[in-house]
Amino acid sequence: MGPLNIALLVIMAISAIFTVILILMHSGKGTGVSDMIAASMYNATAGSGIWEKNLDRLTVLFAVIFGICVCIMALTFPVGTIAGM
């Protein structure tokens, strides 16, 4: 496994963790983890639209980074390295 694959694995893991965290931060229908986190981070009457828009953009960004890493890993990962260990 080369340095490119190691770097991609690290980037993929970080983007996966951030994607999950950002998805959980989205406001839902008033119940669950997202409501607990979101209630402490901003006031619902002041600026929540801007916060949600930026949260949407960050979520899409990290999801796209994760998808690109998966596609590049599928093309560059050496065949048989995991089974050969």
C-alpha positions as CSV (number, residue, x, y, z in Angstrom):
1,M,0.0,0.0,0.0
2,G,1.5,3.3,-1.1
3,P,1.5,6.7,0.4
4,L,-1.4,7.8,-1.8
5,N,-3.6,5.0,-0.4
6,I,-2.6,5.8,3.2
7,A,-3.4,9.5,2.7
8,L,-6.7,8.6,1.1
9,L,-7.6,6.3,4.0
10,V,-6.9,9.0,6.5
11,I,-8.9,11.6,4.5
12,M,-11.7,9.1,4.0
13,A,-11.9,8.3,7.8
14,I,-11.9,12.0,8.8
15,S,-14.5,12.9,6.2
16,A,-16.7,10.0,7.3
17,I,-16.5,11.0,10.9
18,F,-17.3,14.7,10.1
19,T,-20.2,13.6,7.8
20,V,-21.8,11.6,10.5
21,I,-21.4,14.4,13.1
22,L,-22.8,17.0,10.7
23,I,-25.8,14.8,9.8
24,L,-26.6,14.4,13.5
25,M,-26.4,18.2,14.0
26,H,-29.2,18.9,11.4
27,S,-32.4,19.9,13.0
28,G,-35.1,17.3,12.9
29,K,-38.7,17.4,13.9
30,G,-37.9,18.3,17.5
31,T,-36.7,15.0,18.9
32,G,-33.4,13.2,19.0
33,V,-29.8,14.0,19.1
34,S,-30.0,16.8,16.6
35,D,-32.4,18.8,18.7
36,M,-30.2,18.4,21.8
37,I,-27.1,19.6,20.0
38,A,-28.8,22.3,18.0
39,A,-30.6,23.8,20.9
40,S,-27.3,24.5,22.7
41,M,-25.5,25.9,19.7
42,Y,-27.9,28.6,18.6
43,N,-31.1,30.4,19.5
44,A,-34.0,29.1,17.3
45,T,-35.2,32.7,16.7
46,A,-31.9,34.3,15.7
47,G,-30.0,33.2,12.6
48,S,-31.0,29.6,12.4
49,G,-31.6,29.8,8.6
50,I,-28.0,30.9,8.0
51,W,-26.7,28.2,10.4
52,E,-28.7,25.5,8.6
53,K,-27.6,26.6,5.2
54,N,-23.9,26.5,6.2
55,L,-24.5,23.1,7.9
56,D,-26.0,21.8,4.6
57,R,-23.0,23.0,2.6
58,L,-20.5,21.5,5.0
59,T,-22.4,18.2,5.0
60,V,-22.5,18.0,1.2
61,L,-18.8,19.0,1.1
62,F,-17.7,16.2,3.4
63,A,-19.9,13.7,1.7
64,V,-18.5,14.6,-1.7
65,I,-14.9,14.3,-0.3
66,F,-15.8,10.9,1.1
67,G,-17.3,9.7,-2.2
68,I,-14.3,10.9,-4.2
69,C,-11.9,9.1,-1.8
70,V,-13.9,5.9,-2.2
71,C,-13.8,6.2,-6.0
72,I,-10.0,6.9,-6.1
73,M,-9.4,4.0,-3.6
74,A,-11.4,1.7,-5.8
75,L,-9.1,2.5,-8.7
76,T,-5.8,2.6,-6.9
77,F,-5.9,0.1,-4.1
78,P,-3.6,-2.9,-4.8
79,V,-5.5,-6.1,-5.5
80,G,-5.0,-8.8,-3.0
81,T,-3.1,-6.9,-0.3
82,I,-5.8,-7.5,2.4
83,A,-6.3,-11.2,1.5
84,G,-2.6,-11.8,1.4
85,M,-1.9,-10.7,4.9
